[in-house]
């Protein structure tokens, strides 16, 4: 192999042509891979890989502390009774420092079930401290050959074991305790559902499961019947669809775990770019599984004003006894929590769910993660600024408030002039409620204030900027909501001290714009770098319009693919009787 050019200083992916025109050398952070043929690589996912590396580093630090806490060294006294040793003697091993790129017998066993080029596994080996073994698996023989070549080139043979197998079969063959993995990373093309059952069984108690889903159209409500088939939940088309996607995926993982007496604890749940990324720990406990029913909820959404109401599937009430003061009683709630028609606008409801309605982040873990990212070596990640911005917003989120409203949608329902975001947040805070942004949407309103308060605030705003009289039509949400009087006067002008959060004050990179002109999820098993993807985009442009009859049969458009110009040319007039389709006049 020819010597490679130096990688970009910020660790961004770039393609460098070699003597072999088929292959390209791709550099990302510490890894260099040779991509050729139909092996999949997407540079936009660098943020995903950087976040995963950061989470795994912090998770291992927590794992070491937990292992030390569970170890209780004892010594025998004269009577043969156990006596705990002093802390200074038992804490000698906690001082062990772990270095990335080195193999440790007490380190993590990681499975990347769908490795493609092996780039992620190579970066894990080079950038995660405390690795015992990484199994880089792929179903494609060509991909496995590429993994072997890339592993050898990056000199991480002592940490990475290439595997050529079906991912589900590999995980089902790893269910025994001696073969289970500490971490399993599932990053498939589309829906991860079929891999979840094997992953839940192949992961150790307390292990970390990393899951990506890129079929956002299904999760966001465009095809509810398909979402029910894949994830066992019915999505609703609402502005908070990105957070709903996270909660649908968490619900799906939890139901898979419950079948085997296991349950999940979300550490971090992210909606970014064109996908969602979940980091959850999987624990075994039949008793704790009984709490799962109360963590799932159905959603009622008004078809008129989009107001939503959550209804949990189960309830938990304290039921202390002298022998067990922490005993609880599980029950089934009564309902529904809404009337036949919406109390705000009089329209009917859609029913969706179930979705995960418990917190989707562990704030303590996120705080530790943010601290590590702001220090070396994670400080040198290519997407570090975006990581800091997004995690800061995650810390600011209200953790006990599922889903969110959006300010533009609330004002759109009433055809109101949009309220400045700080004034609207101030009105909520002055009224005695909490409010935050969501990392999933820029103008999100995540608040514990009931919907009646939000509509009341907008009624108060309507007095300042009234809606035109002709819009007040009977039967519309505008007429139903604005016809009511305000219950109180809300404060807009006095900006509340907490209205402008830290992430906004410091102008952090909170909501990423599309990073490149051709960024999306891409095409299955295709190298999506540089000019290759751009050429493909041009090649497929107007592909489906080639054989359509022009709207004006006397004009047609010729597309010049080389120069990208559209030229009009005259064609002979066509009698409408000669056309096979009915022309609109």
N, C-alpha and C positions, 0 to 999 in steps of 0.2 A: 504494500500500500504506500502511496506517495505521501510525503509529509504534508500535514495540514497547515493551512494558514491560521493565524492567531484568532481566537474567539473574540467576539465583541466584548468590550470592557463591562457592559451592563448585563451581559448574559443573555441578550436577545437572540432569537433563532435567526440564522442566515444560511443561505445555500451557497456553496462554493463548487464550481464545476471541476471535475477531475479529468484525467485522461480518458476514462471510460464515460462516454456521453450519456449512458443510461443512469449512472449513479450520481448522487449529489452528496456532498459532505455537509452535514447540518451541525452547527454548534449552538448549544444552549447551556449557559452557565458552565458547569464543570464537565459536561458530557459532549462527546463528538460522535455522531453516528453516520453510517453510510446508508442512505435511503435509495432504493431503486425498485423497479418493477411496479407492483401495485400495493406496496406496503403503506399503511396509513400514517400520516403525520400532519398535525394541525398546530401551527405556531401560536394561534390565539389561545390555546390551552396552556400556555406557559404560566398564566396566573393560577390555573387549577393545580399545576404541578408545584409551583412555589408554595401555595397554601397547604398542599398535602405534606410537603417536606417540613414545613413549620409545625404543623399539627403533630406529625409523628415524632419530631424531636421533643416537643413539650409533653406529649403523651408518655414517651419513654421515661422522662424525668419523674412524672407522676407514678409510673409503674414501679420504678426503683424504690421510691419512698413507700409505696404500698407493700412491696415485698419485705422491706426492712421492718415495717410496722407489724407484719404478720409473724416475723421471726422473733421468738422470745427465748433467748438463750438462758438456760437455767443451770445451776450447779447444786449438787447434793450437800445438805448439811450433815451434821453428825448423826441425826435421827433418820436420815434417808429422805427427807422432805425436799421438794424443789424450792429453790430460792432464786429470784431473778438477779442477774448480774448487774452491777452498776452501769449506768448509761455510757460512761466514758470508755468502758471495756467493750461494750457491744456496738459502739458506733464507729469502729475502726473501718468497717467495710463501706460505710456510707461516703467515705472520702474518695472512693474510686472515681476517677475521671475517665469519661468515655470520649473517644476521638472518632470522627467520621473517617470511613475508609478502612477501618480495622475490624477484624472479626472477634466477637466476644462470645464465649460459651453461654453466658447468662443474658445474651442479647435477644432481640426480637426475631422471630421467623415471620417473614412477610411473603404473601402471595399476591402477585399481580396476575390476575386470571386471564387478562386479555392484553398482551404486551405489545403487539405489533412490532415496531422496530426495537423495543427494549429501552427506549430513551428514558422513560420514567423509572424503570428499575435501576438503570445505571446512575441516574441522579440520586436515587434513594441510597445506593451503595456508597456514593462519594460524598453525600451531604448530610446523612443522618448518623448521629453518634449512637452506637449501641445496637449494631446489627449482627445477628448470628448467621442468617441465611435469607436470601431472596430467591424465590422461585418465579422465574419469568416464563409464563406459559402462553402458548398460542396454538390455535387449531390449524393454522396455515403452515405447511412445511416450509414454504418460501420465507415466511416471517421468522420461523425458528432459526433457519440458516442465517438470516440477517442478525438475529439476536446473538447467536454464537460469535459471528464476526465482530459485532460491535462490543460485546463483552471482552473479547480478546484484545481489541484495539484499545479499550479504555483501562485494561489491566485490572479488572475486578473479578477475575475467575474464582478467586477465593471466597467471594461473597454471593455471586449470582449463579444459579443453576438453571440453564435453559430447559424448558419442558415442552414437548410436543404432544398435546393431549386435548381432548374436549374439556373445557373448563368445568362443566358440571360433573363429568365423570371423575376428574382429578379431585374435586372437593368431596364428592361422595366416598372416594377411596381414602380420604384423610380425616375421617370422623373419629378415629380412635385417639385417645389422649396423647399418645406418643407422636402422632402425626399432625395434630391440630396446629393451626397457625395463630400467632399473636395478633396479626393484622392481615386483613384481606381487602384488597383494592379492586373494586368492580367499576370499570369505566367503559361500558359497551357503547356501541352505536345504536342509540335509541333507548328502548325500555330495558331496565335491568332485572325485570321481574323473574325471569326463568332461572337466574343465577342465585336468587336470594335463599331458596330452600337449602341448597348445598352449602352456601356460605355460612348460614346460621349453624349448621351442624359441624362445620369444619373449623370453627373458631373457638378458642379457649374461653373459659369463664372469665369475663372481664376484658375480653379482647376488643380490638378496635375494628369496626367495619366502615369502609369508605365507599360510598356509592354515588355514581353520577347518572343522571337521566337527562337525555337531550331531546326527548319527544315532547317538547313544550306545548305544541299545538294540542296534543291529546290531554295533557295535564291541565291546560288552561281553559278547557271547556269547549273546544271546537268540535270534539267528537265524544260526547259523554258516554255513548254506548261502547266505544272502543276503550275508554278509560276504565269503565266498570269491568270489562273483560280482562284488562291487563293489571289493574291495581285494586279492583274490588271496591271502587268508590265512584260516586257520580259527581263530577265537577260542575261548578256554576260559572257562567260567563259574568265575571265581575272585575272591577278594577284591581282588586287584591288577588288576582289569579296567580301571581308569582309566589306569594306566600302560601296560597292554597295548594299550589303544586308541591311545595316542601311538605306541607302537612299531609297531603295524600300519600306521598312516598313514605313518610314516617309511619303512617297508619299501615301501609302495606308491609313494611319491614316488621312492625310490631306483631301483626297477625301471623306472619311466618314464624317469628320467634316463639309466640305463645303456644304453638303446636308442639313444641319440644320442651315446655316448661321453662322458657327463657323470656326475658323482657329487655327492652332497650332503654338507654339513658342518652339523649342527644347531647353532644358536646358543642357542636356548631352546625348550623344549617344555613347554607348560602344560596341565594339566587343571583347568578351573574351571567352576563352575556346571553347566550342561547341555551343555558342548561341550569340545573340545580345540582348542588353538591352537598352530601350529607355525611357527617362524621358522628357515629354513634358507638357507644360501648354496649356489649351484649353480655348480660349476666344470667345465671341460672338460679331460679328460685320459684318453686310452685306457689308459695305463699304470696310473693310479690306479683305474680302474674294475675292474681285476683283484682289488683288495682287497675289493670289495663282497661277494663270496661269504662271506668270513670274518666279515662284520658281521651276517649273518642267522643265525638259529637256529630249530630246532624245539623244542617244549616238550612234555615228558612230565609229566602231572599224575595223581597217584594219585587213584582214585575213592573211596578210603576216608578218608585223612587229609589230602588236598589238598597233599601235598608235591610240589614241582615240580622238574624237572631240565631244564636247557637243553643242547641239542646243536647246535653250530655246523655250518653247511653246508660250510665250508671251513677249512683250516688254513694257517698261514704259518710257515715255518721259515727261519732264517738260512742262507744258502748263499753265503758270501763267496768272492770270487775275487781274484787279484792286481790285475786291472784294475777290478774293481767290488766293493769291500769291503762295500757295502750291499745286495748282491744277495740276494734271498729266493727261496724255492721254495714254490710253491702246491701244496696237496694236498687230498685228500678224507679226512675222518676215518673211523675205523672205529666201529662201534656195533652196537646201541644202547647208551647209557650206563646203562641200567637193565635189570634182569632182568625176567622174565615177570611177576613179582608184586613189589609194593612191599617193600623190605627192612625197612620199619618196621612195616607193619600187614598185609601179605599180600594186599592188594587189587590189582586190575589197574589199568592206566593208560589215560588218554585221551591222544591225540596232537593237538597244535595247532601252528599256525604256517604258514609261517615269519614271524618278527617281527624287527625291528631290535634287535640285542643289543649294539651299541656305545653309548658315552655319548650321552645325549640333550640335554646342555647343554654349552656352552663356558663354563667357569668364569671365564676371564679376561674374556670379554664380559659375563657376568652381573655381575661385580664392577664393571666400568666403568658398566654400566647402573644399578646400585644407587647408585653415587656420584653420578651425574647426577640421579637422581630425588630425592635428598636436597638438591639445590641448585636455585635458581631458574633458569629458569621452571618446570621440571617439578615442583618442590616444590608448586606451586599446583594440581596436577591434583586433580579431585574424588575420585578413588579412590587418592590417594597413599599413605595409610596401609596400605591393603590391598596395594598394589604392593610397598611396603617389606617387609611381613611375608612375602608369598609368595616374593619374591626372596631373602630371608634364609634361608628354609627350603631353597630350591633350592641355595644355596651350601653348605648343610650336608649335602646329600644325598651319599651315596657314589656316585661317578660310574661306577665299574667294576662295580657290582652291579645287574644287571637285575631288575626286579620286586621284590616285597616280600611278607612275611607280615603278618597283622594279629593283634594280641594277643588280641582277643576271639574270633577264629575258632580260634586254636590252643587256647585254653582250652575252647572249645565242643566241639571234637573229643573231648577227654578228659573233658568234663563237670566241669571243675575250677573252683574259685573263682578268679576273674580275678586275676592277679598285678598289683600296682601297677606302672604303666609304668616308673617310675624304678628299681624293684627288678629288674625283668626286664632292662632295659638295663644295669644295673650288673652283673648276673650274666654277661651276654655280654662286657662290657668286662673284668671281672676274669679271665675265661677266656682273654683274649689276643686277642679278635676286635674288629672295628669294628662300629659300629651307628649308624644315623641314622633320622630320620623321612623320609617322602616327602611332598612338597607335595600329593599327590593324596588322602591319607587321614590322618585324625587319629591313629589308633592303629596306624599302620604300623610295621613292623619291617623295615628294610632293612639287611641284615647280610651279611658275608662268611663268617659261621659256617655250617658245613654243617647240614642239617636234623637230622642225628643229634644234634648238640649242643643244638639247640633242644628236641628231645623229651627229652633227658637232663636239661636244666634243669627242665622241667615234671615229670619223675619226682621230682626232688629237692624240688620244691614240693609234690608230692602227699604226701610224707612229713609235711609240716607240716599240710596240709589234705587229708586222704585222701578219695578218692571213695567213695561208698556201695558196699557189697559187692554189692548187687543189680544195680548197673550193669555189673559185670564179667561180661559175657556172651561166650561163645565166638563167635569169628568177627567180633567188633567191633574197630574200631581201639583202643578203650579197653583191652580185655583184651590185645591184641597188644603195645601200647606200654608199658603200665604193669606188665605181668608181668615185664619185664626189670629188672635191677638198675641203679642209677645207677653210672656209671663213675667219678665223683668227686663231691665235695661242692662246691656252688656258693655263692658269697657273695651274699646278698640284702640283708642289713641294713646293710652298709657301702656307702653310696651313692657310686658312683664320681664323681670330679670332672667327667668328661665326659658323665655320664648325663643331665644337664639342660642342653640346648643353649642358646645365646644367645637364639634366637628365643622359647623358652619362658620363660626367666628374665625377659625384658623384656616379656612378655605382649603380643607383637606380634600383629597381626591375621593369623593364619596360615591358618585354615580357615574361610572365609566361610560363614555361615548363609544360608538363602534370604533375599535382600534385600527382597523385597516379597511380599504375599500371592498375587499372580498373576504369577509370575516366569518360568517355563519358556521353551522355544524359541518358543512362540507359533504363530500360524496364518500360513500363507504369504500374503504380500501383504495384510496387514491392519494398520491403525494400532492399536498395542497400548499405549495410554496412558490413564492415569486411569480414568474411569468407563466409557469405551467398552468396555474389556476386561472390567470387572466385570459390566456389563450383559450382555455376551455369555455370561459364565460362568453367570449366573443363567438365561439363556434356554436354555442347553443342559443344565442340570442335570436329571438323571433322564430324559434324552431317549430313551434306549434301553429304559427300563423302562415306557413308557406302555402298551404292549399286552400285558404279561405278566400271567398269572393269579396272584393273590395266593397266598402259601403257605398261608394260612388263608382259604378262600373265603368265610367268613362275615364277615371283616373286610377292609377296604381302606383305603388311605391316600390322602387328598386333599392335594395340595401346593398351598399358597397362594403363588404366585410373588411377589406384592407384599410380603407380610409375612414370607415365609420360614418359615411355620409348618406343621407337619404335624398334621392332625386325623383322628382315627379316626371312621368312620361305619359304622353297621350296614347290611348289605344282606341281601336275602332269602336264605334257605338254598338251596343248589344241590345237587341230587342228583348224586352222583359219576358216575352212568351218563350224565348229560347233558354231561359235560366231554369235550373232545377229547383231553385229556392225562391220563395216569395219575397220580393223586394219591397221595402217600406217606402211609401211615397211621402 
